[in-house]
Structures are given as structure tokens and as C-alpha cells.
Amino acid sequence: MSNQIEVSIPSGSSVIIGQRLVLHVTLKSNDKISPDTTVYLDNTHNVTLLDTTHSDESPELFILYLEMSSNMTDGDYVRFGFSISGNINFPPQSVEYTARTLNNDSLRLYYDKSYLDVPSQPNLPPDGNNGESRTRVMARIKDQHSNPIPRLFVFISASSPNDIEKIDLYGNDNSTKIDIEKYQYREGVLLSSNQSGNLIFYVYAKEMQPVTLELYTQVFGITSEVIADSPLHIVNNKPVSSGNYLPAPAIDGFENGGELTTHNQTNFLVNVPLYPDAQVGDIIKFCIDGKTTIYDHILVGLNELGNYSSISLPYNMFQIGVASEFSYLVFLSSGETLYSNSLKLTYTGESWPKPTYYDKCVVYSSFGTNSPNNIIQEADPDNCENIDPNNIVNCPAISQHKNNANDAALFVQITGTNDVTDKTKPPLGSQVKLTLLIKSNPRHVNQVLSKKMPDKPDPNGDGQTAILTIEIPKHYVSGCHEYQNCHAGLIQFSYQAAGSSSSTWTGRIVTSANGADDCDEEHNN
């Protein structure tokens, strides 16, 4: 092995104007490196060396603390070389970085799923525990002009140092293990965005390690810790100690163990009894047969507990004719998890006459809602034929996200009404909860986006209706591959409002091609 200098942040990376950078420099040689070896910088441009430390355990490792100049503009270069004093000659090596501005909020991490099951056996990629105990994590890092920042290294840590030890991290290939390291006396990982500014990695729950995880992202010297979009709950399906169960949920008009019918309604009302240490902000997560569902309720007031006034769920969350056990988890604000007993039921399906569901939503591509030509039609993802640009969510359909506010890759429209006799539309002024479900290779996405329906009819409309538009950010719909049998991924939208549910919009999704994990990466290749 020839004498080499390796750096933790390679030449060609991006840095932030004014950033403080922790750079690991490793000297590699067949000869033993003298303990009095030192590393200096030379030929510096727009960078200052603040300090250097030397590892006693690893004499070849040096940690350099650098500060980027604050007097740069976007696109300026940072350059420096290394000068090594010691018993070994190393060839000259220089490093060049590109200085950028930063939109701090773009560091925020998002999960495909915010709830994972605790695995009972080793959980290894790509398909450990059938994917129920992993989630993809992502952010799209941008500058102050909303341009993506490629190859920017950011530090990711947890609110508690012990928490990050309870998970395994893998790179964006869903196979390369990422080791937890210590940076400035804190445990975490230093990860880089890709050429398109996307920061992507995977979290795998460890065997028998429940935890509520708060992840943070930071650029040292520039930002404080930016908290992830939501906590990540990794939960057992039962408490560690037997007997610590809350009362089972109750369903309005239903007796335990019987048949559950719709009574010409789309939704049923749930009573969650008052539980110890209840606080506003607690999350009540509903389960079927011990598995978490996509449905939850964030506690707004303690008066929502112990009655049927506030929590409404769709009947079709249950399988028809299958004996089920209905329960809930409570994620307290303190971080503790509470478990309930189960309510036994068998859902019999829709009664006659069938209940009236709200109309399906209308899905538009990233080209906007101003033309019916941008509407994406429903389609069967298992049908490999008759695929055209108007019936699939694909790379062209989401390509205009970078020109849209909030990086919107899709637009979902829902029509509301002030006509109390029209049961096909939610009432104006109601809070709408839109559920996004994706099952693709390898992404499985469960997300709920909430937004209020306008209070008044559209001024240029019929005097009764208004349209609510919900933006779907690109990070929720990118990187969805088709399956080997040519089947596209499944994407579904449904919504709830005012105690009733909509019919479900079902379509195809393939937002990756030619081996690229992201449409933008494919475009840049």
C-alpha cells in the first residue's frame, strides 16, 4: 500500500458559508506512523484551521476543526492542501469544496412510516420482518433559492444517545450498514446528500428494542438541531409486564364479541376511556389483531376521552367476515406507551341500502390543477397493459415539483359543499384528513395530511361548493420501483371529514427507472 491521505468529506463536496466542519484525516501507510506526526493545512483559500486533535488509540487518525469563511457568496470555492510533518512522506493532496447557502428547514427528515413493529427475531435488509420493521427516511436539502445542494454532509443524531443504539441504519441502497460514531462528543452519523440533494437512508428496528425515537439533523456552526417531521414509534404489540392494560375501546351501538354492521354509515364512533397521565398532544393509535393501522387520533382536549363525541373511524378498516380484535396504543407526551385490551368483533360488510361515501378525490400531476389534461386517472396496478401518461404516477408526472411551492409532486382536490342534503361531499369548514398509501418496491408509505375545507363557497362557482387542494410533497412519492412481474406500485388516496369517509382513489405508481432510485437522479445521469 502506497502512502495515502484519506478525508471523511471528499473533494467535490458542498459546504455551507460560515460552516464549522469536523474533518477526519486518516494517514495510510505500510510503515508505522510516528506519534509525533502532525497535520497542517497549506495553500488555504476561504478556510481557517481552528484546532487539530490526535487519536491516541489510532495514531493514523487526525481530527481537524475547520471554519469556512463567512465572506463568500454562493458558488465560491474553498481550497486547501495538507502538510504532514513526521517520519513518513505523503504525496501532496489538495481538497476543493463548493460554498453554498442553506435553507435550514430543508434539513427536516421525513419517514415513510412513523410506526414500526418491534421484530421478534433479527431484522436484516432488505425484507426482514416482511418490511414491517423498517422505514425509509429522507430530506431534500436546498439552498436559500430552493436549489438542491449536492454532496452536503449533515450530522444526524437522536434526542437521547441511547435511543440511536436501539436501531440499525442502512444507506440509500438499503443494504450498506452505517455505523454510529462520535462527533464532538455526540453519537450519530455523518451522511451526505446525493447529486440531486436527496438525503436518503433506512431505519431498521432492532430485535426486542422498543423506542420512541426523535431524530435531529444539523450542520455544525450553521444550524441548531432540526427535529424530524414526527417521532418514530417502534412498538411492541403488547406491554412487557402482563396486566398493565387499559380498558378496551368501545364502539357506539356495539356489544363485545358480536357482528359489526354499518347501519348505513361509512364511519363508527369510538370511546377511548380516560387513562392515567393523559395530556393534550398524546397520540392514540388504533390496532387490529395487535398490528398498528394507519389510523390515529391526536388528543386535543381531555374531554374527548370517555365518550363518543370526537373519534370517528371507517368501517372498511376491518376485513369483511373475519373475526378481529380491535385495540389501541397511547403514546404519552412523556414518551411512555400504554396498551389496551381488545374488543372482539366480526365486520359483516356494508348494510343495505349501502352507505353513501364522499366522492373520490381528483388527483393532478405536478403540472397543476388548471387543466383537465393534468388529471391522473385511476388504474389497476396489477394490469401491465394500457398504461399511458394519463393513468400512472411516473417521473414525467412529478417532474415539475421543483417549480411548485412545497416541492409538490401531486395535487389532490376534494370538493366540499354547504348543501346539508348532499351526502357525497364533506361540509364546508370541516377538517379533512387525507390518507396516502403506497405499496411499491421497496417503498411502503403510510401518511395522513390534514387541511381545513374552505368556509365559504368559491366566489366564481355555483354558490354551494368549494374546492380544497392538498399538495403531496415529492419526498413521499419518489423512488417507487415496479415489481419484477412488471406490476406497478399501488397508490391510494382516501379521506375523512365530519365523521364520514370517502371512496378510495386507486392508481399506479412507478417513480424510478433505469436503475436510478429517484427521477431527478435519472435525469441528471
CORTAZI-V162053 format. One record per backbone hydrogen bond with DSSP energy under -0.5 kcal/mol. NH is the residue of the N-H (numbers start at 1). CO is the residue of the C=O. If there is no record, write none. Layout:
BEGIN
nh=NH co=CO
nh=NH co=CO
END
This chain:
BEGIN
nh=4 co=28
nh=6 co=26
nh=8 co=24
nh=10 co=8
nh=12 co=96
nh=13 co=10
nh=14 co=151
nh=15 co=98
nh=17 co=100
nh=18 co=69
nh=19 co=16
nh=20 co=220
nh=21 co=19
nh=21 co=66
nh=23 co=21
nh=23 co=64
nh=24 co=22
nh=25 co=23
nh=25 co=62
nh=26 co=6
nh=26 co=24
nh=27 co=25
nh=27 co=60
nh=28 co=4
nh=28 co=26
nh=30 co=1
nh=37 co=34
nh=38 co=85
nh=40 co=83
nh=42 co=81
nh=45 co=79
nh=48 co=67
nh=50 co=48
nh=50 co=65
nh=51 co=65
nh=53 co=63
nh=55 co=61
nh=61 co=58
nh=62 co=25
nh=63 co=53
nh=64 co=23
nh=64 co=62
nh=65 co=51
nh=66 co=21
nh=66 co=64
nh=67 co=48
nh=68 co=19
nh=69 co=46
nh=75 co=99
nh=76 co=73
nh=78 co=97
nh=79 co=45
nh=80 co=95
nh=81 co=42
nh=82 co=93
nh=83 co=40
nh=85 co=38
nh=85 co=83
nh=86 co=84
nh=90 co=88
nh=95 co=80
nh=97 co=78
nh=98 co=13
nh=99 co=76
nh=100 co=15
nh=103 co=142
nh=104 co=102
nh=106 co=103
nh=107 co=104
nh=108 co=105
nh=110 co=138
nh=112 co=136
nh=116 co=233
nh=117 co=132
nh=118 co=235
nh=119 co=117
nh=124 co=122
nh=128 co=124
nh=130 co=127
nh=131 co=128
nh=132 co=129
nh=133 co=128
nh=134 co=131
nh=135 co=203
nh=137 co=201
nh=138 co=110
nh=139 co=199
nh=141 co=139
nh=141 co=197
nh=143 co=147
nh=146 co=143
nh=149 co=141
nh=150 co=148
nh=151 co=193
nh=151 co=194
nh=152 co=149
nh=153 co=14
nh=153 co=151
nh=154 co=191
nh=155 co=218
nh=156 co=189
nh=157 co=216
nh=159 co=214
nh=163 co=160
nh=164 co=160
nh=165 co=162
nh=166 co=163
nh=167 co=164
nh=168 co=204
nh=169 co=178
nh=170 co=202
nh=171 co=176
nh=174 co=171
nh=177 co=175
nh=178 co=169
nh=179 co=177
nh=181 co=188
nh=183 co=181
nh=183 co=186
nh=186 co=183
nh=188 co=181
nh=189 co=156
nh=191 co=154
nh=191 co=189
nh=193 co=152
nh=194 co=198
nh=197 co=194
nh=199 co=139
nh=200 co=198
nh=201 co=137
nh=202 co=170
nh=203 co=135
nh=204 co=168
nh=205 co=133
nh=206 co=166
nh=208 co=119
nh=209 co=206
nh=211 co=234
nh=213 co=211
nh=213 co=232
nh=215 co=213
nh=216 co=157
nh=217 co=226
nh=218 co=155
nh=220 co=218
nh=222 co=219
nh=223 co=219
nh=226 co=217
nh=227 co=225
nh=228 co=215
nh=229 co=109
nh=232 co=213
nh=233 co=114
nh=233 co=231
nh=234 co=211
nh=234 co=232
nh=235 co=116
nh=235 co=233
nh=244 co=241
nh=245 co=243
nh=246 co=339
nh=250 co=271
nh=252 co=269
nh=254 co=251
nh=257 co=344
nh=258 co=255
nh=260 co=346
nh=261 co=259
nh=262 co=349
nh=265 co=262
nh=268 co=313
nh=270 co=311
nh=271 co=250
nh=272 co=270
nh=273 co=271
nh=278 co=275
nh=281 co=299
nh=282 co=279
nh=283 co=331
nh=284 co=282
nh=284 co=297
nh=285 co=283
nh=285 co=329
nh=286 co=295
nh=287 co=327
nh=288 co=291
nh=289 co=325
nh=291 co=288
nh=293 co=286
nh=297 co=284
nh=299 co=282
nh=299 co=297
nh=304 co=301
nh=305 co=302
nh=306 co=272
nh=307 co=304
nh=311 co=270
nh=312 co=310
nh=313 co=268
nh=315 co=266
nh=317 co=314
nh=318 co=315
nh=321 co=347
nh=322 co=319
nh=324 co=345
nh=326 co=324
nh=326 co=343
nh=327 co=287
nh=329 co=285
nh=330 co=338
nh=331 co=283
nh=332 co=330
nh=332 co=336
nh=335 co=332
nh=338 co=330
nh=339 co=244
nh=340 co=328
nh=341 co=246
nh=343 co=326
nh=344 co=342
nh=345 co=324
nh=346 co=258
nh=347 co=319
nh=347 co=322
nh=348 co=260
nh=357 co=355
nh=358 co=501
nh=359 co=424
nh=362 co=413
nh=364 co=411
nh=365 co=374
nh=366 co=397
nh=368 co=365
nh=374 co=371
nh=375 co=372
nh=376 co=363
nh=377 co=375
nh=377 co=390
nh=379 co=506
nh=381 co=379
nh=383 co=380
nh=384 co=382
nh=388 co=386
nh=391 co=388
nh=393 co=508
nh=394 co=392
nh=395 co=510
nh=398 co=394
nh=399 co=395
nh=399 co=396
nh=401 co=398
nh=402 co=399
nh=403 co=400
nh=404 co=401
nh=407 co=404
nh=408 co=405
nh=409 co=472
nh=410 co=472
nh=411 co=364
nh=412 co=470
nh=413 co=362
nh=414 co=468
nh=416 co=466
nh=417 co=426
nh=418 co=464
nh=420 co=418
nh=422 co=419
nh=423 co=421
nh=425 co=422
nh=426 co=415
nh=428 co=417
nh=429 co=454
nh=430 co=427
nh=432 co=430
nh=432 co=451
nh=433 co=496
nh=434 co=432
nh=434 co=449
nh=435 co=433
nh=435 co=494
nh=436 co=434
nh=436 co=447
nh=437 co=435
nh=437 co=492
nh=438 co=445
nh=439 co=490
nh=440 co=443
nh=441 co=481
nh=442 co=440
nh=445 co=438
nh=446 co=112
nh=447 co=436
nh=449 co=434
nh=451 co=432
nh=453 co=430
nh=458 co=465
nh=461 co=458
nh=463 co=458
nh=466 co=416
nh=468 co=414
nh=470 co=412
nh=472 co=410
nh=473 co=471
nh=474 co=407
nh=476 co=473
nh=477 co=474
nh=478 co=474
nh=479 co=511
nh=481 co=441
nh=481 co=479
nh=483 co=487
nh=486 co=483
nh=488 co=381
nh=489 co=509
nh=490 co=439
nh=491 co=507
nh=492 co=437
nh=493 co=505
nh=494 co=435
nh=496 co=433
nh=497 co=500
nh=500 co=497
nh=502 co=495
nh=503 co=358
nh=505 co=493
nh=507 co=491
nh=509 co=489
nh=510 co=393
nh=511 co=480
nh=516 co=513
nh=519 co=511
nh=522 co=518
nh=523 co=519
nh=524 co=520
nh=525 co=521
nh=525 co=522
END
